[in-house]
Amino acid sequence: MRPLLVSLTVAVCVLCTSATHGQRWQDLYVPIPNSDIPCRVMEPIEIVKTKKYPVILSLHGAGGRGTDNKKQLKVWNSQLAEPTIRTKFPCYVVAPQADGLWDKTDYQHIKKIINELPAVDRDRIYILGHSMGGHGTYIFLQFESDYFAAAGPSAGTGLRSTKPFISAQKLAHYPIWAFHGDQDGTCPFAKAQQLFNELRQIESNMKFTVWRGDKHGVSNKFIPGAQNGITHLSGKACDPEPDFLTWLFSQTRVTKQPR
């Protein structure tokens, strides 16, 4: 285990040193050797020995499927690699790659990778993703009630031809900020609206940003925000903070069992 961590840390340090010399942002995401699932990890921009750092688990959509350990890096991974964001929100970003729909085996492999990272704040493990990755976010949240601290699914409540397999009761205790284009025909907006309505009925902790006039391709919007978004709150527990990353990093794991 230690050689894996040492090699990862050394590789990231070398990459960070060269970042000022025109380095590609993708190179900040270092491949994890000998892992059970293809995965890249971007470490905090600086690691202080006395501190622990949050983790963002990033789940790609269908376009990232495969085993090349490259295609899973998407536009939001680029945004998270921006120096200003890395300085303001130091964290690990874990970007695994699946060759099919996200499932429990993937979840277990990913947890193993996170468990081997040094200086992780176990109370601040976050999950987000777009499309298939947004759907996978909802699925992963249901496997255990107290692993993740918060979630940011984008366009993720299932395809037209599939059931979402999402239980509002199992999600009710999580801080969730969901995003969806109201003209999305790939992962229909109506499914996202239905889930939000169910969670609102039980006064949960879900924020729901609707991108007015947008279709499915909105994965570039949830981190920086956009003027065509209207955000709805499911209950009094919701934090009205308007900036997504500020909201995300303020969330801490709730160990309470789902209703």
C-alpha positions in Angstrom: 0.0 0.0 0.0 2.7 2.5 0.9 4.6 2.3 -2.4 1.3 3.2 -4.2 0.8 6.3 -2.1 4.4 7.3 -2.3 4.5 7.0 -6.1 1.3 8.9 -6.4 2.5 11.8 -4.2 5.9 12.0 -5.9 4.3 12.0 -9.3 1.9 14.8 -8.3 4.6 16.9 -6.8 6.6 16.7 -10.0 3.6 17.6 -12.0 2.6 20.5 -9.8 6.2 21.9 -10.1 5.9 21.9 -13.8 2.4 23.3 -13.9 3.7 26.8 -14.3 5.4 25.8 -17.6 2.3 25.2 -19.7 1.3 21.8 -18.3 -2.0 20.3 -19.5 -4.6 20.2 -16.9 -5.3 16.5 -17.6 -1.8 15.7 -16.3 -2.7 16.9 -12.8 -4.9 13.8 -12.7 -2.4 11.1 -12.0 -3.3 7.4 -12.8 -3.5 5.1 -9.9 -1.3 2.0 -10.6 -2.6 -1.5 -10.0 -6.1 -0.4 -9.0 -9.2 -2.6 -9.5 -10.8 0.1 -11.7 -9.2 2.6 -14.0 -8.8 5.8 -12.0 -7.0 9.1 -11.9 -6.6 11.3 -8.8 -5.7 15.0 -8.5 -4.3 15.8 -5.1 -4.7 19.1 -3.2 -2.6 21.9 -4.6 -0.5 21.7 -1.4 -0.7 19.2 1.4 0.0 20.3 4.9 0.9 17.4 7.2 -1.4 18.7 10.0 -4.5 18.9 7.9 -7.0 16.6 6.3 -8.6 17.2 3.0 -12.1 16.6 1.5 -12.6 14.3 -1.5 -14.7 14.9 -4.6 -15.7 11.7 -6.3 -16.3 12.6 -10.0 -18.4 10.1 -12.0 -18.3 10.5 -15.8 -21.2 10.1 -18.2 -21.7 7.5 -21.0 -19.1 9.3 -23.2 -16.4 8.5 -20.7 -17.0 4.7 -20.6 -14.0 2.4 -21.3 -10.7 1.2 -19.9 -8.2 3.7 -21.3 -8.1 5.7 -18.1 -8.4 8.9 -20.1 -11.9 9.6 -21.4 -13.4 10.0 -17.9 -11.9 13.5 -17.5 -14.7 15.9 -18.4 -15.3 19.7 -18.5 -15.9 19.9 -14.8 -12.6 18.1 -14.1 -11.0 20.9 -16.0 -12.8 23.5 -14.0 -11.8 21.8 -10.7 -8.1 21.9 -11.9 -8.1 25.7 -12.3 -5.5 27.2 -9.9 -7.9 29.6 -8.3 -10.4 26.8 -7.5 -7.6 24.5 -6.2 -6.3 27.2 -4.0 -9.7 28.2 -2.6 -11.0 24.6 -2.3 -8.1 22.2 -1.6 -9.2 18.6 -2.0 -8.6 15.3 -3.7 -10.6 14.8 -6.9 -11.0 11.1 -7.7 -12.0 10.3 -11.3 -12.6 6.6 -11.9 -13.7 5.1 -15.2 -16.4 2.5 -15.7 -17.0 0.4 -18.8 -20.8 0.2 -18.2 -23.4 1.7 -15.9 -22.1 2.6 -12.4 -22.8 -0.3 -10.0 -21.9 -1.6 -6.5 -18.7 -3.3 -7.7 -17.5 0.0 -9.0 -18.5 1.6 -5.7 -16.5 -0.9 -3.7 -13.4 -0.4 -5.9 -13.6 3.3 -5.6 -13.9 3.2 -1.8 -10.8 1.1 -1.7 -8.9 3.8 -3.6 -10.2 6.6 -1.4 -9.3 4.6 1.7 -5.7 4.4 0.5 -5.3 8.2 0.0 -3.4 10.0 2.8 -4.9 12.8 4.9 -8.5 12.4 3.9 -11.3 14.0 5.8 -13.7 11.1 6.2 -16.5 13.5 7.1 -16.3 15.4 3.8 -16.4 13.0 1.0 -18.5 14.4 -1.8 -19.9 12.9 -5.0 -21.0 14.5 -8.3 -21.4 13.6 -12.0 -23.3 14.3 -15.1 -25.8 12.2 -17.1 -24.8 8.5 -16.4 -22.6 10.0 -13.7 -25.4 11.9 -12.2 -27.5 8.8 -12.2 -24.6 6.9 -10.7 -24.4 9.6 -8.0 -28.0 8.8 -6.9 -27.3 5.1 -7.1 -24.1 5.3 -4.9 -25.9 7.4 -2.3 -28.3 4.5 -1.7 -25.7 1.9 -1.0 -24.8 3.3 2.4 -26.5 6.0 4.4 -23.5 7.7 5.9 -20.5 7.5 3.5 -21.0 10.7 1.5 -21.4 14.2 3.0 -23.2 15.8 0.0 -23.9 15.3 -3.7 -24.2 17.3 -6.9 -25.9 15.2 -9.6 -26.4 16.8 -13.1 -29.0 15.5 -15.5 -29.0 12.2 -13.7 -32.4 10.7 -13.1 -32.3 8.1 -15.9 -32.9 7.6 -19.6 -36.2 7.7 -21.3 -36.4 3.9 -21.5 -35.1 3.1 -18.0 -36.5 3.4 -14.5 -34.4 5.6 -12.3 -34.2 3.1 -9.3 -34.0 6.1 -7.0 -35.7 6.1 -3.6 -36.6 9.5 -2.2 -36.7 8.0 1.3 -33.1 6.8 1.1 -32.0 10.2 -0.1 -33.9 12.4 2.3 -31.1 13.0 4.8 -28.5 14.0 2.3 -27.6 17.6 1.3 -28.2 17.3 -2.5 -27.9 20.1 -5.1 -29.2 18.7 -8.4 -29.1 20.4 -11.9 -31.1 19.7 -15.0 -32.0 21.4 -18.3 -35.8 21.8 -18.7 -35.6 20.7 -22.3 -33.5 17.6 -21.7 -34.8 14.7 -23.8 -32.0 12.3 -23.1 -32.5 12.1 -19.4 -36.0 13.6 -19.2 -36.5 16.7 -17.1 -39.8 15.3 -15.8 -38.0 12.5 -13.9 -35.8 15.0 -12.1 -38.9 17.2 -11.3 -40.7 14.1 -10.0 -37.9 13.2 -7.6 -37.6 16.8 -6.4 -41.4 16.9 -5.7 -41.1 13.7 -3.7 -38.3 15.1 -1.6 -40.1 18.4 -1.1 -43.1 16.5 0.2 -40.9 15.1 3.1 -39.1 18.4 3.6 -35.7 17.0 2.7 -32.4 18.8 1.9 -32.4 19.1 -1.9 -31.7 22.1 -4.0 -32.8 21.9 -7.6 -31.4 24.2 -10.3 -33.4 24.2 -13.5 -31.5 25.5 -16.6 -34.2 27.3 -18.6 -34.2 26.4 -22.3 -31.3 24.0 -22.0 -31.1 20.4 -23.3 -28.8 17.7 -22.0 -25.4 19.3 -22.5 -25.1 21.3 -19.3 -22.2 19.7 -17.6 -20.1 22.9 -17.9 -22.6 24.9 -15.8 -23.0 23.4 -12.3 -19.6 24.5 -11.0 -19.5 28.1 -12.3 -23.2 28.7 -12.5 -25.2 30.4 -15.2 -27.7 33.2 -15.5 -30.5 30.9 -16.9 -30.6 28.8 -13.8 -33.5 29.0 -11.3 -32.9 27.2 -8.0 -35.7 25.7 -5.9 -35.4 24.5 -2.3 -37.2 21.3 -1.0 -37.4 22.5 2.6 -36.1 24.6 5.4 -33.0 22.5 5.8 -31.6 23.7 2.5 -28.6 26.1 2.6 -29.4 29.0 0.3 -25.7 29.6 -0.6 -25.7 30.5 -4.3 -22.2 29.2 -5.2 -22.0 25.4 -5.7 -18.5 24.8 -4.5 -18.9 27.0 -1.5 -22.1 25.1 -0.6 -20.5 21.7 -1.3 -17.4 22.3 0.9 -19.5 23.6 3.8 -21.3 20.2 4.1 -20.3 17.6 6.6 -21.4 14.0 6.8 -24.6 13.2 8.6 -24.6 9.8 10.3 -28.3 9.8 10.8 -30.1 6.9 9.2 -32.5 7.6 6.3 -36.2 8.0 7.0 
